Amino acid sequence: MDKPSAKYEVIHEIISMEGNLQNIKELCAIAGVSRSGRSSALPYPPSEQRECNTIIKFYL
């Protein structure tokens, strides 16, 4: 899984899981991708994009 977009998809799946205790920052570090790239890599609905942006800002 070398493509960043595939890594971001996995990160999205993990974040979406009920009971997940890892945050986006940790998962991106493990995958070797940037948090900022995640926002543009996947086509999120606007409401989910806003939620992701809020979460990212919280952890910055």
PyMOL commands that set and color helices and strands:
alter all, ss='L'
color gray80, all
select helices_A, chain A and resi 4-16+24-31+35-41+46-59
alter helices_A, ss='H'
color red, helices_A
deselect
rebuild
show_as cartoon
